[in-house]
Amino acid sequence: VIADLELEHCVSSRIGSVSGTGKGITSGEAKRLAFATEILTNPSLLFADEPTTGIDSFMAYNIVK
């Protein structure tokens, strides 16, 4: 899932804003990470309200695929 959503470079990143610790992850990466955590549970049904908003067309295609 990490490779499919191109999150390899985020594996060791801290999530959240702690003063003076660097940039963290982008909003697009955060959205893909949230989606990845949901699909890892292998739900029988997944409701996604605009899951590709704010994500480039190539990544949106990969998410839907």
C-alpha positions in Angstrom: 0.0 0.0 0.0 2.9 2.4 0.8 4.4 1.9 -2.6 1.1 2.1 -4.4 0.3 5.4 -2.9 4.0 6.6 -3.3 4.5 7.2 0.5 7.9 5.5 0.8 9.7 8.7 1.6 7.2 9.4 4.4 7.8 6.1 6.3 10.1 7.8 8.9 8.4 11.2 9.0 6.9 12.6 12.1 3.2 13.5 11.7 2.0 16.7 13.3 3.6 20.0 14.0 6.2 20.1 16.7 8.1 23.4 16.8 11.6 23.2 15.2 11.4 19.6 14.0 11.2 20.2 10.3 8.6 20.1 7.7 6.8 16.7 8.3 4.5 15.6 5.5 2.5 17.5 2.9 -1.3 17.8 2.9 -1.5 15.5 -0.1 0.7 12.9 1.7 -1.5 13.2 4.7 -4.6 12.6 2.6 -3.0 9.5 1.0 -1.9 8.3 4.4 -5.4 8.6 5.8 -6.7 6.6 2.8 -4.0 4.0 3.2 -4.9 3.4 6.8 -8.5 2.8 5.9 -7.8 0.3 3.0 -5.3 -1.6 5.2 -8.3 -2.8 7.3 -9.7 -4.4 4.1 -13.3 -3.1 4.6 -16.1 -4.8 2.8 -17.4 -1.3 1.9 -15.6 2.0 2.0 -17.3 5.4 1.8 -15.0 8.1 0.5 -16.3 11.7 0.2 -14.1 13.3 -2.5 -11.0 11.2 -1.8 -9.0 12.8 -4.6 -9.6 16.4 -3.9 -6.3 18.3 -3.8 -4.4 15.4 -5.3 -2.8 15.5 -8.8 -4.5 13.5 -11.6 -1.8 10.8 -11.7 -2.1 10.1 -8.0 -5.9 10.3 -8.1 -5.9 7.6 -10.8 -3.7 5.4 -8.7 -5.9 5.8 -5.7 -9.1 4.9 -7.6 -7.3 2.0 -9.3 
